[in-house]
Amino acid sequence: MAEYPVNKGIGRSVEFKGLKAQYLFIFCGGLLALFVLFVILYMIGIDQWFCIGFGVVSASVLVWQTFALNARYGEHGLMKLGAARSHPRYILNRRKISRLFNRKKQKNEKYT
């Protein structure tokens, strides 16, 4: 039986066959979801060969896309991409220009 090194050191991210960090979880979760979907389709009564073909094609696409994302974005790339999407492109200030330059009076200055 072959041995596969999963973790190569303390403080380093989990790696299996080149997949790192969150891609490994996407890969495992996707395969599990496809298996559950395959079982549901088979139990409903859909043709056996259709279920097998759907499972093989879907699993192949999942594996291909997961490795492509891993190669393209790297270990922390998806988190950086998500952070960039949630960051606003512009910061709008709708105050009047004259109000920006007026100094606001503090409570202590009222009575002096």
Summary of the structure (lengths in Angstrom):
residues: 112
radius of gyration: 26.7
end to end distance: 86.6
largest distance: 88.5
contacts: 206
relative contact order: 0.09
helix: 60%
strand: 4%
